[in-house]
Amino acid sequence: MPALARLTRKIAAHHLNEETERMSEPDSNSPEQAQAQAQQQAAILMQALPHMLHYDDAIVVVKYGGHAMGDDQGARSFARDMVLLEQSGVNPVVVHGGGPQIGTMLTKLGIKSAFSDGLRITDKATMEIVEMVLAGSINKQIVGFINAEGGRAIGLCGKDGNMVTARKLEPTGAEVDLGFVGEPAKVDSTVLDQILGRELIPVLAPVAQGENGDSYNINADTFAGAIAGALKAKRLLLLTDVPGVFDANKNLIKQLRIDEIHGLIADGTITGGMIPKVETCIYALERGVEGVVILDGKVPHAVLIELLTDYGAGTLIMR
């Protein structure tokens, strides 16, 4: 089905944004007002069309972070956006985190949790909870939201089809044993190759198995970067709780190159938790991803604004 026809069909059910949703509600507007609203809807479609053609049949990996998930309303809005992307000709792949949800469950069960350099130290008992929350409750909740909005989602983790083989993460210079925290050693895209392009939306939990048979918890950003690289995705979108990368004056940087990132880290402009995010961006770009965007997942329809409008959102990083 042509991209514009797919988008038009989906807007009829889910709407491109809150404005079109408001305009579609029955009211007592005059014929002139109704015509003006229809023209605004047409203008939205026309603005989206060239972007849809740019991403037609392209793979877009979206990392949906624990803090970006928000409440059920935000999760349902995200699900609608994923369905709309798939119906408009894009092949979305969702990779989700779940740090806050894991922390909540560990507290409920009375299991203490410690961190080292932002990474959760994961012993055997903690890993069982991590896998239960990530590959179980969170994964199936997202799948359920997408399906409820008219999509066809399928929940998987790195173990399925040996999609991701993990190795134990050994942080440079760290003396702390992180336990069952891993990093991608190998990605086999066979399962995803069979899913994509068949009106299915894969939803992936960042849990993988090592060659020794142990389960490993992988940082969701890192997992998403490895998946995007293996699929040669057109875009990797990292949804987080900040608008993007800021310069020294706290202004949002709209676009960066890899060489500029190294300079911003060296001069202290990029610090803290943003460093591993931009390192993930570089990792993905070096493996064939065309562009990576860091954007605020709490902004309604942030993914659609980035991909289907002239404005964009967040910081775009290119080779």
BALOKOL-494232 format. One record per residue (C-alpha): x, y, z negated. Coordinates in pm, 1 decimal. Each point is the difference from the previous one (the first is absolute). Last residue first. Layout:
REM residues N
[[X Y Z]] ...
//
This chain:
REM residues 319
[[2896.8 1013.7 -1064.2]] [[-320.3 151.5 -128.9]] [[-141.5 95.2 -339.7]] [[-342.4 165.8 -16.2]] [[-76.4 176.8 -328.3]] [[-359.6 31.0 -121.3]] [[-310.8 48.1 206.5]] [[-66.6 63.1 368.0]] [[-173.3 305.1 137.2]] [[-96.5 -87.9 358.3]] [[-226.9 -280.8 -116.9]] [[-21.8 -377.7 39.4]] [[308.2 -146.7 -167.9]] [[80.3 223.7 -295.0]] [[-352.3 122.6 -69.9]] [[-130.1 -356.2 36.1]] [[252.5 -130.7 -253.2]] [[-70.8 282.7 -245.6]] [[-375.2 -73.3 11.8]] [[-54.7 150.5 -346.1]] [[327.5 121.6 -156.3]] [[94.6 -245.7 -277.2]] [[234.1 -184.6 234.9]] [[240.9 292.2 16.1]] [[239.7 -49.8 289.9]] [[337.3 -151.1 93.7]] [[3.8 -65.4 374.9]] [[224.5 -241.0 189.4]] [[68.6 9.0 373.8]] [[88.5 -231.0 289.8]] [[64.7 -313.5 -204.5]] [[284.7 -193.9 161.3]] [[207.3 -148.2 -278.0]] [[204.7 313.4 -69.0]] [[-325.2 189.8 -45.0]] [[-120.1 -245.4 -265.2]] [[320.3 19.6 -207.5]] [[7.8 380.0 32.2]] [[-356.3 26.6 -130.3]] [[77.3 -242.2 -282.9]] [[292.6 225.0 -95.1]] [[-245.2 291.1 8.5]] [[-217.0 -179.1 -255.6]] [[295.4 -113.7 -213.6]] [[112.5 365.8 -29.2]] [[-347.9 143.4 -71.1]] [[-8.3 -167.4 -340.9]] [[269.1 226.4 -137.5]] [[163.3 258.7 223.6]] [[-15.8 161.4 344.2]] [[135.6 355.1 -21.2]] [[309.8 -114.8 -187.9]] [[259.3 110.1 256.2]] [[94.7 -355.9 97.0]] [[-361.3 -117.0 24.5]] [[-90.0 288.8 229.2]] [[306.7 -67.1 216.7]] [[-83.8 -368.9 42.0]] [[-355.8 95.1 93.5]] [[120.5 237.9 272.4]] [[185.4 -284.2 174.6]] [[-317.1 -208.6 4.8]] [[-206.8 272.6 163.1]] [[-269.7 200.9 -174.8]] [[-342.2 149.4 73.0]] [[-265.7 195.2 -191.9]] [[213.8 98.3 -297.8]] [[-235.9 113.0 -276.4]] [[121.9 306.9 -187.0]] [[147.5 -46.3 -346.9]] [[272.0 261.6 59.4]] [[273.4 -267.5 20.7]] [[-202.7 -184.9 265.3]] [[-290.1 -232.4 -73.5]] [[-64.3 -352.6 131.1]] [[-364.0 -112.0 19.4]] [[-338.6 103.3 -142.0]] [[51.9 -191.0 -329.0]] [[-198.2 -292.4 -145.2]] [[101.7 -262.3 258.6]] [[-118.4 -133.2 331.8]] [[297.3 -120.6 203.7]] [[-104.6 -6.1 366.4]] [[209.4 -212.0 235.6]] [[-60.9 92.5 362.0]] [[56.5 -151.8 342.1]] [[68.1 -336.5 -157.4]] [[288.4 -215.2 124.2]] [[-177.5 -297.2 -164.6]] [[313.3 -109.8 -188.9]] [[77.4 360.0 -94.1]] [[-351.6 67.9 -124.9]] [[6.1 -317.8 -212.2]] [[338.7 88.0 -150.8]] [[-107.4 357.9 -71.6]] [[-324.7 -119.3 -158.8]] [[190.8 -236.7 -231.4]] [[240.9 275.6 -101.0]] [[-286.1 238.6 -76.8]] [[-186.1 -276.4 -187.3]] [[297.0 -83.2 -224.9]] [[34.8 -377.8 10.1]] [[-114.4 -238.7 -275.1]] [[160.0 -339.3 46.8]] [[-133.5 -355.2 -16.0]] [[249.4 -283.9 -43.8]] [[33.3 -275.3 261.7]] [[381.4 10.6 18.4]] [[-17.5 154.7 347.5]] [[-187.4 285.2 -159.9]] [[-372.8 50.7 17.9]] [[-177.2 328.3 58.3]] [[-237.2 242.2 -172.8]] [[-61.5 341.1 153.8]] [[-375.7 -44.5 59.9]] [[-110.2 36.6 362.1]] [[-335.1 105.5 146.3]] [[-32.9 -110.5 363.3]] [[-273.6 176.6 199.3]] [[-171.2 -222.8 256.3]] [[-150.3 117.8 330.3]] [[208.9 -259.5 187.9]] [[287.1 227.5 104.0]] [[207.5 -93.4 -302.0]] [[-68.8 -337.0 -158.7]] [[222.4 -241.0 196.1]] [[293.9 240.0 -2.0]] [[-54.4 42.8 -374.9]] [[46.5 -373.2 -58.1]] [[312.3 -19.3 218.1]] [[162.2 313.2 -149.1]] [[281.0 -185.4 -179.2]] [[185.3 240.1 -230.6]] [[332.3 -87.4 -164.2]] [[188.8 105.9 -313.2]] [[-267.8 229.5 -136.6]] [[78.8 122.6 -352.0]] [[-62.1 -160.2 -335.6]] [[-92.1 58.2 -359.9]] [[-29.1 -327.6 -188.7]] [[240.1 87.9 -279.2]] [[124.3 357.5 0.1]] [[328.2 -97.2 -167.0]] [[140.8 323.6 -140.4]] [[368.2 74.2 65.7]] [[-74.2 235.9 285.8]] [[282.9 118.7 224.3]] [[-186.5 -74.6 320.3]] [[-338.5 -154.7 -68.3]] [[-8.5 -379.6 53.3]] [[-336.9 -85.9 150.6]] [[-64.6 -373.4 23.1]] [[-66.1 -114.0 354.5]] [[-333.4 -9.4 172.2]] [[-136.2 -175.0 308.5]] [[-284.3 195.1 157.1]] [[-262.2 -145.4 235.3]] [[66.9 -356.4 -110.6]] [[-343.0 -78.8 148.4]] [[-157.1 157.8 -306.4]] [[262.5 66.7 -267.0]] [[28.2 370.5 80.0]] [[-358.5 55.8 -104.5]] [[-330.3 -23.1 185.0]] [[-349.8 144.3 -3.3]] [[-204.4 6.3 320.6]] [[-212.8 297.4 92.7]] [[-291.0 8.0 242.0]] [[-145.9 349.3 4.8]] [[-357.6 119.0 -50.7]] [[47.7 216.4 -307.6]] [[-69.9 -290.3 -236.8]] [[279.4 -196.4 169.0]] [[249.3 277.2 -73.0]] [[-110.6 22.7 -365.2]] [[14.6 -377.5 -43.5]] [[351.4 -23.8 142.9]] [[109.2 277.2 -236.4]] [[-150.4 -186.9 -295.3]] [[151.5 -325.5 121.3]] [[351.4 141.4 -5.7]] [[-45.9 171.5 -334.8]] [[-140.0 -305.6 -179.4]] [[218.5 -275.3 138.4]] [[326.4 56.0 187.2]] [[86.7 305.3 -209.4]] [[-168.1 -77.3 -333.7]] [[65.8 -374.2 -17.6]] [[348.5 37.0 145.9]] [[95.4 264.1 -256.2]] [[-154.0 -204.7 -281.2]] [[205.2 -308.1 89.4]] [[306.9 219.0 43.6]] [[-41.7 135.6 -353.7]] [[12.2 -349.6 -146.4]] [[310.5 -91.0 201.9]] [[188.2 321.2 -81.0]] [[-40.1 321.8 195.7]] [[192.3 313.0 -91.9]] [[-211.3 265.5 169.9]] [[201.5 224.7 228.7]] [[16.5 377.9 -55.2]] [[371.3 2.4 -76.5]] [[-48.2 -279.3 -254.5]] [[-348.3 -56.8 -136.0]] [[-147.2 -189.6 -293.8]] [[-322.7 -194.1 -45.8]] [[-159.2 -141.8 -313.7]] [[-261.5 -270.0 45.2]] [[-303.3 48.1 -225.0]] [[-245.8 -138.8 253.9]] [[-187.4 328.6 30.8]] [[330.7 187.0 21.8]] [[119.7 -227.8 280.8]] [[-327.7 60.5 184.8]] [[31.4 379.4 -24.3]] [[363.0 -6.1 113.7]] [[-87.8 -213.7 301.7]] [[-276.5 246.5 91.8]] [[241.0 292.8 -28.4]] [[258.2 -174.5 220.9]] [[-243.0 -110.2 269.5]] [[153.3 18.4 343.7]] [[-171.5 -50.9 331.7]] [[109.1 -78.7 354.6]] [[-270.3 69.2 259.1]] [[57.7 -83.3 368.1]] [[-194.7 214.8 245.3]] [[-26.2 -89.3 370.5]] [[-130.3 318.7 166.0]] [[-269.4 -10.0 271.0]] [[-268.4 226.1 -146.4]] [[-178.1 -286.4 -177.2]] [[315.6 -87.7 -191.7]] [[52.3 360.9 -104.2]] [[-364.2 34.5 -106.3]] [[23.9 -312.7 -212.4]] [[314.2 130.2 -170.3]] [[-166.0 336.8 -68.0]] [[-305.9 -168.8 -147.1]] [[224.4 -200.7 -233.8]] [[177.4 317.1 -115.7]] [[-338.8 155.7 -81.8]] [[-95.6 -314.7 -190.4]] [[322.9 18.7 -199.3]] [[-57.6 368.2 -78.5]] [[-350.9 -74.3 -125.1]] [[124.8 -298.0 -200.0]] [[250.4 213.0 -189.7]] [[357.1 96.2 83.9]] [[192.2 -213.3 247.7]] [[274.1 257.0 47.7]] [[153.0 -83.6 -339.8]] [[25.3 -370.5 86.0]] [[126.7 67.0 349.4]] [[-159.6 -73.3 335.3]] [[281.5 -60.2 248.0]] [[-147.1 40.2 346.8]] [[161.0 -180.9 294.9]] [[-112.7 132.4 339.2]] [[23.4 -231.9 300.1]] [[-87.3 153.7 336.5]] [[-290.2 -119.0 217.7]] [[-93.1 363.2 73.7]] [[216.8 225.3 -218.1]] [[67.5 274.4 256.2]] [[-347.1 -48.2 152.8]] [[-150.0 53.3 -342.1]] [[205.6 316.5 -44.1]] [[-124.5 133.0 333.3]] [[-362.0 -79.4 -101.4]] [[-5.9 143.3 -353.6]] [[-37.4 364.0 102.6]] [[-276.7 -91.7 243.3]] [[-183.2 -198.6 -264.2]] [[17.9 283.1 -251.0]] [[-124.1 245.5 264.7]] [[-295.5 -229.4 73.0]] [[-91.8 2.8 -368.6]] [[20.4 379.7 -3.6]] [[-220.0 16.1 311.1]] [[-258.0 -223.4 -170.1]] [[-1.3 232.6 -300.4]] [[-57.9 302.8 224.4]] [[-285.9 -183.2 174.6]] [[-161.6 -80.9 -334.0]] [[32.4 362.8 -107.8]] [[-167.1 122.8 320.4]] [[-276.0 -261.0 -29.1]] [[-71.1 131.1 -352.5]] [[121.9 -197.7 -296.5]] [[-257.9 -180.3 -213.6]] [[224.2 -278.8 -114.3]] [[104.1 -353.8 84.0]] [[362.8 -75.6 -89.2]] [[245.7 -7.1 290.4]] [[154.0 338.0 -78.4]] [[110.6 -113.6 -343.9]] [[170.2 -310.6 139.5]] [[164.2 205.3 274.5]] [[141.9 226.5 -268.0]] [[109.9 -286.5 -222.5]] [[217.9 -148.0 270.5]] [[-3.5 -221.3 308.4]] [[-341.8 -143.9 -70.4]] [[-81.6 -352.8 -125.5]] [[-281.9 -140.2 212.2]] [[-32.8 234.2 297.9]] [[370.8 76.4 -33.4]] [[69.2 -363.9 73.9]] [[-179.3 -1.6 332.5]] [[164.2 323.4 109.7]] [[343.5 -134.8 -95.4]] [[-50.4 -318.2 195.5]] [[-126.9 188.5 304.3]] [[298.0 235.8 -15.9]] [[248.1 -290.5 -16.3]] [[-142.0 -186.1 296.7]] [[-140.8 -344.9 -87.6]] 
//
